[in-house]
Amino acid sequence: MFGAIAGPVAVWRLPAGAERFLLVAGASVGSVLAVLRVVHVLWRYAGARPRRPLSPPPPARPGARGLLGMPERASCPRLEWR
């Protein structure tokens, strides 16, 4: 936004008062919009709910082999899927 407002200063020769006004206005508007964007992103992040798995993993089969050929471990009985 700063570039859109203060851009004419770099392109055209303007009176000193107009150049100063455009630079200050661009910096002000750009700063306010940057803060609003950060607040908006953080607000959305805080409101996001963690996703739960769609279904629990299948139970371990006795004698099944894992990825490296090692026997699979049984799931921990204390953990419950809700």
C-alpha positions in Angstrom: 0.0 0.0 0.0 2.9 2.3 0.7 4.1 1.9 -2.9 0.6 2.7 -4.3 0.3 5.9 -2.3 3.9 7.1 -2.3 4.8 5.8 -5.8 4.1 9.1 -7.6 6.9 10.7 -5.6 9.4 8.4 -7.3 8.0 9.0 -10.7 7.0 12.6 -10.9 8.5 15.8 -9.7 6.0 17.2 -7.1 6.0 20.1 -4.7 7.9 19.4 -1.5 4.6 19.6 0.6 2.9 17.1 -1.7 5.9 14.7 -1.6 6.0 14.8 2.2 2.3 14.3 2.5 2.3 11.2 0.2 5.3 9.7 2.0 3.7 10.2 5.4 0.3 9.0 4.2 1.8 5.9 2.6 3.8 5.0 5.6 0.7 5.5 7.9 -1.7 3.5 5.8 0.8 0.8 5.1 1.6 0.4 8.9 -2.0 0.3 9.9 -2.8 -2.3 7.2 0.2 -4.4 8.2 -0.9 -4.5 11.8 -4.5 -5.4 10.8 -3.2 -8.2 8.6 -1.1 -9.7 11.5 -4.0 -9.4 13.9 -6.3 -11.1 11.3 -3.9 -14.0 10.8 -3.3 -14.5 14.5 -7.1 -14.4 15.2 -7.8 -17.1 12.5 -4.9 -19.2 13.9 -6.3 -19.0 17.5 -9.8 -19.9 16.3 -8.7 -23.0 14.3 -9.7 -26.3 15.8 -7.4 -29.2 15.8 -8.4 -31.9 13.4 -9.2 -35.4 14.7 -8.4 -38.5 12.8 -11.3 -39.9 10.8 -10.9 -43.4 12.2 -8.7 -45.1 14.7 -5.8 -47.1 13.4 -6.4 -50.8 12.9 -5.4 -53.1 15.8 -2.1 -54.9 15.6 -2.4 -58.4 14.3 -0.4 -61.1 16.2 2.6 -62.2 14.2 2.3 -59.3 11.7 5.5 -57.8 10.4 6.1 -54.1 10.2 7.9 -52.0 7.6 11.4 -53.3 8.5 10.4 -56.9 9.1 10.2 -56.4 12.8 7.1 -57.7 14.7 4.5 -55.0 15.2 3.9 -53.9 18.7 0.5 -54.0 20.2 -1.2 -50.7 20.8 -1.1 -49.2 24.2 -4.3 -50.2 26.1 -4.4 -46.9 28.0 -4.8 -44.8 24.8 -8.4 -44.5 23.6 -9.6 -43.0 20.4 -12.5 -40.7 20.8 
